[in-house]
Amino acid sequence: MAAVTLSVSTVKPLGDRVFVKVSAAEEKTAGGILLPDNAKEKPQVGEIVATGPGKRNDDGSHAAPEVKVGDKVLYSKYAGTDIKLGNEEYVLLSEKDILAVVS
């Protein structure tokens, strides 16, 4: 079995999928209480690092994705597949799971 080394530059999403770098989880509450690792919620905000060619239309052409590399997005809580590359966490998800672009 050949070993495959994955990095952000080697992952190319297919179809309408996007590759999102997950933002860091909050360390403190608004009141200043430090949170242990098991109490932290999974972040729902991240930055697009790669996009697929877009959803395929009925005529075979691709509809361009609405998001682009560098956009900060808000996505569904339990959407996508979690991937860890090195110390960084990423999520591979479908474009329909993106709720909003954050400015």
DSSP file with accessible surface (Angstrom, degrees, kcal/mol):
  #  RESIDUE AA STRUCTURE BP1 BP2  ACC     N-H-->O    O-->H-N    N-H-->O    O-->H-N    TCO  KAPPA ALPHA  PHI   PSI    X-CA   Y-CA   Z-CA
    1    1 A M              0   0  243      0, 0.0     2,-0.2     0, 0.0     0, 0.0   0.000 360.0 360.0 360.0 127.9    0.0    0.0    0.0
    2    2 A A        -     0   0   87      1,-0.1     2,-0.3     0, 0.0     0, 0.0  -0.573 360.0-123.2 -81.7 139.3    1.4    3.4   -1.0
    3    3 A A        -     0   0  101     -2,-0.2     2,-0.5     2,-0.0    -1,-0.1  -0.645  22.5-156.2 -82.4 136.4    1.6    6.2    1.5
    4    4 A V        -     0   0  119     -2,-0.3     2,-0.6     2,-0.0    -1,-0.0  -0.966   3.5-150.5-115.5 126.4   -0.2    9.3    0.5
    5    5 A T        -     0   0  125     -2,-0.5     2,-0.4     5,-0.0    -2,-0.0  -0.872  15.1-155.7 -97.8 119.8    0.8   12.6    2.1
    6    6 A L        +     0   0   97     -2,-0.6     2,-0.3     3,-0.0     3,-0.0  -0.779  21.4 159.3 -96.9 139.8   -2.1   15.1    2.2
    7    7 A S    >>  -     0   0   42     -2,-0.4     3,-1.0     1,-0.1     4,-0.8  -0.925  54.6 -98.4-144.5 170.1   -1.7   18.8    2.4
    8    8 A V  G >4 S+     0   0   47     -2,-0.3     3,-0.7     1,-0.3    -1,-0.1   0.892 122.8  53.5 -59.8 -37.0   -4.0   21.7    1.6
    9    9 A S  G 34 S+     0   0  112      1,-0.2    -1,-0.3     3,-0.0    -3,-0.0   0.723 108.0  50.2 -73.6 -18.1   -2.4   22.1   -1.8
   10   10 A T  G <4 S+     0   0   82     -3,-1.0     2,-0.6     2,-0.0    -1,-0.2   0.542  90.4  89.0 -97.0  -6.8   -3.0   18.5   -2.7
   11   11 A V    <<  +     0   0   31     -4,-0.8     8,-0.1    -3,-0.7    -5,-0.0  -0.819  51.7 178.7 -95.8 119.0   -6.7   18.4   -1.8
   12   12 A K        -     0   0  144     -2,-0.6    40,-0.1    38,-0.1     6,-0.1  -0.948  23.1-136.8-120.7 107.3   -9.0   19.4   -4.7
   13   13 A P        -     0   0    4      0, 0.0     2,-0.3     0, 0.0    38,-0.1  -0.299  17.3-134.8 -62.1 149.8  -12.7   19.2   -3.9
   14   14 A L    >   -     0   0  127     38,-0.2     3,-1.7    39,-0.1    38,-0.2  -0.734  59.4 -16.5-104.1 154.2  -15.1   17.7   -6.5
   15   15 A G  T 3  S-     0   0   27     -2,-0.3    39,-2.4     1,-0.2    40,-0.1  -0.254 128.3 -17.4  59.3-131.4  -18.4   19.0   -7.6
   16   16 A D  T 3  S+     0   0   35     37,-0.2    79,-2.1    38,-0.1    -1,-0.2   0.103 103.6 122.5 -97.5  24.4  -20.0   21.6   -5.4
   17   17 A R  E <   -A   94   0A 117     -3,-1.7    35,-2.0    77,-0.2     2,-0.3  -0.544  42.9-160.4 -88.1 153.4  -17.8   20.8   -2.4
   18   18 A V  E     -AB  93  51A   1     75,-3.1    75,-2.3    33,-0.2     2,-0.5  -0.938  15.5-133.6-130.9 153.0  -15.5   23.3   -0.6
   19   19 A F  E     -AB  92  50A   0     31,-3.0    30,-3.1    -2,-0.3    31,-1.3  -0.941  28.3-167.7-109.0 118.5  -12.6   22.8    1.8
   20   20 A V  E     -AB  91  48A   0     71,-3.0    71,-2.5    -2,-0.5     2,-0.6  -0.930  19.7-139.7-117.4 130.7  -12.8   25.0    4.8
   21   21 A K  E     -AB  90  47A  74     26,-3.1    26,-2.2    -2,-0.4    69,-0.2  -0.793  32.7-126.6 -84.9 121.7  -10.1   25.8    7.5
   22   22 A V  E     - B   0  46A  18     67,-2.2    67,-0.3    -2,-0.6    24,-0.2  -0.474  17.4-124.6 -74.3 134.9  -11.9   25.8   10.8
   23   23 A S        -     0   0   37     22,-2.4    22,-0.1    -2,-0.2    -1,-0.1  -0.404  40.3 -86.9 -71.8 156.4  -11.5   28.9   13.0
   24   24 A A        -     0   0   91      1,-0.1    -1,-0.1    -2,-0.1     2,-0.1  -0.321  45.1-111.8 -66.0 144.4  -10.2   28.4   16.6
   25   25 A A        -     0   0   30      1,-0.1     2,-0.2    18,-0.1    -1,-0.1  -0.408  40.9 -90.8 -73.6 152.9  -12.7   27.5   19.3
   26   26 A E        -     0   0  148     15,-0.2    -1,-0.1     1,-0.1    15,-0.1  -0.435  30.7-163.9 -66.5 133.4  -13.4   30.0   22.0
   27   27 A E  S    S+     0   0  112     -2,-0.2     8,-2.8     1,-0.1     2,-0.3   0.734  72.4  33.5 -87.0 -28.3  -11.1   29.6   25.0
   28   28 A K  B    S-F   34   0B 121      6,-0.2     6,-0.2     2,-0.0     2,-0.1  -0.913  76.7-121.5-128.6 156.3  -13.3   31.8   27.4
   29   29 A T    >   -     0   0   55      4,-2.1     3,-1.8    -2,-0.3    -2,-0.1  -0.365  44.2 -95.9 -82.4 174.7  -16.9   32.6   27.9
   30   30 A A  T 3  S+     0   0  117      1,-0.3    -1,-0.1     2,-0.1    -2,-0.0   0.818 127.5  55.8 -62.8 -27.6  -18.2   36.1   27.7
   31   31 A G  T 3  S-     0   0   73      2,-0.1    -1,-0.3     1,-0.0     0, 0.0   0.466 123.4-103.9 -84.4  -2.1  -17.8   36.3   31.5
   32   32 A G    <   +     0   0   43     -3,-1.8     2,-0.4     1,-0.3    -2,-0.1   0.551  69.5 147.3  94.6   8.9  -14.2   35.3   31.4
   33   33 A I        -     0   0  115      1,-0.0    -4,-2.1     0, 0.0    -1,-0.3  -0.644  48.1-125.3 -80.7 129.0  -14.5   31.7   32.5
   34   34 A L  B     -F   28   0B 123     -2,-0.4    -6,-0.2    -6,-0.2    -7,-0.1  -0.566  22.9-140.5 -73.9 136.1  -11.9   29.4   30.9
   35   35 A L        -     0   0   50     -8,-2.8     5,-0.1    -2,-0.3     2,-0.1  -0.821   8.3-130.4-100.2 133.7  -13.4   26.4   29.1
   36   36 A P    >>  -     0   0   76      0, 0.0     3,-1.4     0, 0.0     4,-0.8  -0.354  33.9-102.4 -72.2 162.6  -11.9   22.9   29.2
   37   37 A D  G >4 S+     0   0  133      1,-0.3     3,-0.8     2,-0.2    -2,-0.0   0.858 120.4  52.9 -55.7 -39.9  -11.4   21.1   25.9
   38   38 A N  G 34 S+     0   0  149      1,-0.2    -1,-0.3     3,-0.0    -3,-0.0   0.660 107.1  53.1 -75.8 -11.1  -14.4   18.9   26.3
   39   39 A A  G <4 S+     0   0   52     -3,-1.4    -1,-0.2     2,-0.1     2,-0.2   0.573  84.4 105.1 -96.6 -10.3  -16.7   21.8   27.0
   40   40 A K    <<  -     0   0   43     -3,-0.8     2,-0.2    -4,-0.8   -13,-0.1  -0.497  68.8-130.4 -74.2 137.7  -15.8   23.8   23.8
   41   41 A E        -     0   0  135     -2,-0.2   -15,-0.2   -15,-0.1    -2,-0.1  -0.592  29.5 -98.6 -84.2 150.1  -18.3   23.8   21.1
   42   42 A K        -     0   0   66     -2,-0.2    -1,-0.1     1,-0.1   -18,-0.1  -0.489  45.9-115.6 -65.3 126.6  -17.3   23.0   17.5
   43   43 A P        -     0   0   29      0, 0.0    -1,-0.1     0, 0.0   -18,-0.1  -0.321  20.4-161.8 -64.4 150.3  -16.8   26.3   15.7
   44   44 A Q        +     0   0   62     -3,-0.1    31,-2.6   -22,-0.0     2,-0.4   0.208  65.8  83.1-115.4  11.7  -19.1   27.0   12.8
   45   45 A V  E     + C   0  74A  49     29,-0.2   -22,-2.4   -22,-0.1     2,-0.3  -0.936  51.7 145.1-118.9 139.5  -17.0   29.6   11.1
   46   46 A G  E     -BC  22  73A   0     27,-2.1    27,-3.0    -2,-0.4     2,-0.4  -0.956  42.9-102.5-159.2 177.3  -14.1   29.0    8.8
   47   47 A E  E     -BC  21  72A  78    -26,-2.2   -26,-3.1    -2,-0.3     2,-0.3  -0.931  33.7-118.7-114.4 133.2  -12.2   30.3    5.8
   48   48 A I  E     +B   20   0A   0     23,-2.7    22,-2.6    -2,-0.4   -28,-0.2  -0.527  34.7 170.0 -68.7 124.9  -12.5   28.7    2.3
   49   49 A V  E     +     0   0A  37    -30,-3.1     2,-0.3     1,-0.4   -29,-0.2   0.588  66.8   8.1-110.9 -18.2   -9.2   27.3    1.2
   50   50 A A  E     -B   19   0A  16    -31,-1.3   -31,-3.0    18,-0.1    -1,-0.4  -0.967  61.5-161.8-159.6 147.4  -10.3   25.4   -1.9
   51   51 A T  E     -B   18   0A  28     -2,-0.3   -33,-0.2   -33,-0.2   -36,-0.1  -0.941  19.1-123.8-128.9 153.6  -13.4   25.0   -4.0
   52   52 A G        -     0   0    4    -35,-2.0   -38,-0.2    -2,-0.3     3,-0.1  -0.250  42.7 -92.0 -81.0-179.9  -14.6   22.5   -6.5
   53   53 A P  S    S-     0   0   60      0, 0.0   -37,-0.2     0, 0.0     2,-0.1   0.683  74.3-103.7 -70.9 -15.8  -15.6   23.4  -10.1
   54   54 A G        -     0   0    0    -39,-2.4    10,-0.2    10,-0.2   -37,-0.1  -0.436  50.5 -40.3 114.9 169.0  -19.3   23.7   -9.0
   55   55 A K  E     -G   63   0C 133      8,-0.7     8,-3.2    -2,-0.1     2,-0.4  -0.428  60.5-118.0 -69.4 139.9  -22.5   21.8   -9.3
   56   56 A R  E     -G   62   0C 153      6,-0.2     6,-0.2    -2,-0.1    -1,-0.1  -0.665  27.3-142.0 -82.8 128.2  -23.1   20.1  -12.6
   57   57 A N    >   -     0   0   69      4,-3.6     3,-1.8    -2,-0.4    -1,-0.0  -0.314  29.9 -98.3 -79.7 171.4  -26.2   21.3  -14.4
   58   58 A D  T 3  S+     0   0  182      1,-0.3    -1,-0.1     2,-0.1    -2,-0.0   0.806 124.2  55.0 -61.8 -29.3  -28.6   19.0  -16.4
   59   59 A D  T 3  S-     0   0  128      2,-0.1    -1,-0.3     1,-0.0     3,-0.1   0.424 122.2-104.7 -85.9   1.8  -26.9   20.0  -19.7
   60   60 A G  S <  S+     0   0   31     -3,-1.8    -2,-0.1     1,-0.3     2,-0.1   0.303  81.8 122.1  96.4 -10.4  -23.5   18.9  -18.3
   61   61 A S        -     0   0   52     -5,-0.1    -4,-3.6     1,-0.1     2,-0.4  -0.376  62.8-113.2 -80.3 165.6  -22.1   22.4  -17.7
   62   62 A H  E     -G   56   0C  80     -6,-0.2     2,-0.6    -3,-0.1    -6,-0.2  -0.853  13.4-140.3-102.1 135.6  -20.9   23.5  -14.2
   63   63 A A  E     -G   55   0C  40     -8,-3.2    -8,-0.7    -2,-0.4     3,-0.1  -0.831  34.4-116.6 -88.8 121.4  -22.6   26.3  -12.2
   64   64 A A        -     0   0   84     -2,-0.6   -10,-0.2   -10,-0.2    -9,-0.1  -0.270  33.1-102.4 -59.8 142.2  -19.8   28.3  -10.6
   65   65 A P        -     0   0   34      0, 0.0    -1,-0.1     0, 0.0   -48,-0.0  -0.320  18.6-134.2 -64.6 150.6  -19.7   28.2   -6.8
   66   66 A E  S    S+     0   0  182     -3,-0.1     2,-0.3     2,-0.0    -2,-0.1   0.663  87.8  61.2 -78.4 -18.9  -21.1   31.2   -5.0
   67   67 A V        -     0   0   12      4,-0.0     2,-0.3     6,-0.0    28,-0.0  -0.738  69.0-159.2-106.8 160.0  -18.1   31.3   -2.6
   68   68 A K    >   -     0   0  135     -2,-0.3     3,-2.0   -20,-0.0   -20,-0.3  -0.877  37.1 -72.4-133.0 166.4  -14.4   31.8   -3.4
   69   69 A V  T 3  S+     0   0   90     -2,-0.3   -20,-0.2     1,-0.3     3,-0.1  -0.332 118.6  30.2 -58.5 131.8  -11.1   31.1   -1.8
   70   70 A G  T 3  S+     0   0   38    -22,-2.6    -1,-0.3     1,-0.4     2,-0.1   0.164  85.5 130.8 101.9 -15.9  -10.5   33.5    1.1
   71   71 A D    <   -     0   0   25     -3,-2.0   -23,-2.7   -24,-0.1     2,-0.5  -0.462  54.7-135.1 -69.7 139.4  -14.2   34.0    2.0
   72   72 A K  E     -CD  47 102A  93     30,-0.6    30,-3.2   -25,-0.2     2,-0.3  -0.853  33.6-173.2 -92.1 128.9  -15.1   33.6    5.7
   73   73 A V  E     -CD  46 101A   0    -27,-3.0   -27,-2.1    -2,-0.5     2,-0.5  -0.887  28.5-138.4-128.3 156.1  -18.2   31.5    6.0
   74   74 A L  E     -CD  45 100A  58     26,-2.8    25,-2.7    -2,-0.3    26,-1.6  -0.956  33.4-176.3-108.1 126.1  -20.8   30.3    8.5
   75   75 A Y  E     - D   0  98A   0    -31,-2.6    23,-0.2    -2,-0.5    22,-0.1  -0.818  33.2 -75.7-126.3 164.4  -21.7   26.6    8.0
   76   76 A S    >   -     0   0   36     21,-2.1     3,-1.2    -2,-0.3    -1,-0.1  -0.217  43.1-119.9 -59.0 146.6  -24.1   24.1    9.5
   77   77 A K  T 3  S+     0   0   59      1,-0.3    -1,-0.1   -33,-0.0    -2,-0.0   0.867 107.3  26.9 -59.5 -46.2  -23.1   22.7   12.9
   78   78 A Y  T 3  S+     0   0  200    -34,-0.0    -1,-0.3     3,-0.0     2,-0.2   0.078  95.5 123.9-108.4  24.9  -23.0   19.0   11.9
   79   79 A A    <   +     0   0    9     -3,-1.2    13,-0.1    18,-0.1    -4,-0.0  -0.490  55.3   3.9 -85.3 154.1  -22.2   19.4    8.2
   80   80 A G  S    S-     0   0   39     -2,-0.2     2,-0.5    11,-0.1    13,-0.2   0.004  86.0 -62.9  78.6-176.3  -19.3   18.0    6.3
   81   81 A T  E     -E   92   0A  91     11,-2.3    11,-2.3     2,-0.0     2,-0.3  -0.963  44.6-130.0-116.8 124.4  -16.4   15.7    7.0
   82   82 A D  E     -E   91   0A 100     -2,-0.5     2,-0.4     9,-0.2     9,-0.2  -0.584  28.3-177.6 -76.2 133.4  -13.8   16.7    9.6
   83   83 A I  E     -E   90   0A  47      7,-2.9     7,-3.3    -2,-0.3     2,-0.5  -0.998  13.7-156.3-133.3 134.5  -10.2   16.4    8.4
   84   84 A K  E     -E   89   0A 136     -2,-0.4     2,-0.5     5,-0.2     5,-0.2  -0.957  10.6-179.4-115.0 120.7   -7.0   17.1   10.4
   85   85 A L  E >   -E   88   0A  25      3,-2.0     3,-1.8    -2,-0.5     2,-0.3  -0.963  67.0 -45.5-118.5 109.8   -3.8   18.0    8.4
   86   86 A G  T 3  S-     0   0   66     -2,-0.5   -79,-0.0     1,-0.3     0, 0.0  -0.506 121.3 -26.9  67.2-127.8   -0.9   18.6   10.8
   87   87 A N  T 3  S+     0   0  152     -2,-0.3     2,-0.3    -3,-0.1    -1,-0.3   0.445 120.5  94.0 -95.7  -3.1   -2.1   20.8   13.6
   88   88 A E  E <   - E   0  85A  81     -3,-1.8    -3,-2.0   -67,-0.0     2,-0.4  -0.687  64.4-142.9 -96.0 145.3   -4.8   22.4   11.5
   89   89 A E  E     + E   0  84A 107    -67,-0.3   -67,-2.2    -2,-0.3     2,-0.3  -0.884  21.5 178.9-107.8 138.2   -8.5   21.3   11.3
   90   90 A Y  E     -AE  21  83A  18     -7,-3.3    -7,-2.9    -2,-0.4     2,-0.4  -0.887  17.9-146.8-131.5 161.8  -10.5   21.4    8.1
   91   91 A V  E     -AE  20  82A   0    -71,-2.5   -71,-3.0    -2,-0.3     2,-0.6  -1.000   4.7-154.1-131.8 131.3  -14.0   20.5    7.0
   92   92 A L  E     +AE  19  81A  44    -11,-2.3   -11,-2.3    -2,-0.4     2,-0.3  -0.936  35.5 158.1-102.4 114.2  -14.9   19.2    3.6
   93   93 A L  E     -A   18   0A   3    -75,-2.3   -75,-3.1    -2,-0.6     2,-0.2  -0.931  43.6 -98.6-139.7 163.1  -18.5   20.2    3.0
   94   94 A S  E >   -A   17   0A  20     -2,-0.3     3,-1.8   -77,-0.2     4,-0.3  -0.498  34.7-119.5 -77.7 149.1  -21.1   20.7    0.2
   95   95 A E  G >  S+     0   0   33    -79,-2.1     3,-1.7     1,-0.3    -1,-0.1   0.834 111.8  65.4 -60.4 -28.9  -21.8   24.3   -0.8
   96   96 A K  G 3  S+     0   0  166      1,-0.3    -1,-0.3   -80,-0.1   -79,-0.1   0.723  92.9  62.6 -68.4 -16.7  -25.4   23.8    0.2
   97   97 A D  G <  S+     0   0   41     -3,-1.8   -21,-2.1   -22,-0.1     2,-0.5   0.518  80.0  99.1 -85.0  -5.6  -24.3   23.5    3.9
   98   98 A I  E <   -D   75   0A  25     -3,-1.7   -23,-0.3    -4,-0.3     3,-0.1  -0.726  51.4-175.2 -82.8 125.3  -22.8   27.0    3.8
   99   99 A L  E     -     0   0A 103    -25,-2.7     2,-0.3    -2,-0.5   -24,-0.2   0.814  58.8 -12.4 -91.2 -35.6  -25.3   29.3    5.5
  100  100 A A  E     -D   74   0A  44    -26,-1.6   -26,-2.8     2,-0.0     2,-0.5  -0.991  56.3-115.5-162.8 156.7  -23.7   32.7    5.0
  101  101 A V  E     -D   73   0A  81     -2,-0.3     2,-0.4   -28,-0.2   -28,-0.3  -0.887  35.1-144.1 -97.1 128.6  -20.6   34.6    4.0
  102  102 A V  E      D   72   0A  62    -30,-3.2   -30,-0.6    -2,-0.5    -2,-0.0  -0.818 360.0 360.0 -98.6 130.7  -19.2   36.6    7.0
  103  103 A S              0   0  161     -2,-0.4   -32,-0.0   -32,-0.1   -30,-0.0  -0.537 360.0 360.0-103.3 360.0  -17.6   40.0    6.3
